[in-house]
Every structure is written in C-alpha cells, then in structure tokens.
C-alpha cells in the first residue's frame, strides 16, 4: 500500500508562515506524520507577486519555510499546463487551476481552505 502524498496550496503556505489558527489539528497531525508533502513552484510565483504588490507578507524566503516543514518543491512543467487547458472553469484563478492540475496528474491530496476546488476530480484535505 502506498503512502499518502499531499500538495499544499498557496493559501495554506501563507497560513503556515503566519502560524494561523486556520491550520487545523488534522493538518498539523498530517504534517507531523512524515507523509510526503509538496508545494508548487506556482505557489512561490504567486507569493512573490502578492508580496511585491503589498497584498501579503511572509516572514522570510519561501524556500526556508518549505525546508522547515520538509516540503518538496513540485516544478511547473508542460505536462501540468496541458491539463489546465482541459479543466472546467469551476475556478478562475490561474495559480489554483495549475495546482489542481498538479494534484490530479500526480494523484496528490490537495490541502486547501478553498472549498471551490472540491468541484474538480481531486482528493482534498480541507483546512
């Protein structure tokens, strides 16, 4: 039996950085259990854009945050982008759509607080 694998969305990365109370006990248990957890390089791009616009701030480099949790970066490749083109328009955010495509293609459980992403054919862990 294979071990569960997770992909955290951008919002969850920001909440983890801020030590937000929105992080559920279930997620904290998952993170502490030694499962494989990934973050998308699309999240790094989204965070960089939002930080430069002054919409959010994080305490330091995203790479340091990811390392502190033992997360593995999942790069954006053409194989994911091709899936995005075929996704229904349940969600209009291009970063979220790409992260959904990554979770679908690699059969990862998507860790998110965005219930709209549940409209896609992807397993969710709601935060």
Order of alpha helices (4+ residues) and beta strands (2+ residues): beta-alpha-alpha-beta-alpha-alpha-beta-alpha-alpha-beta-beta
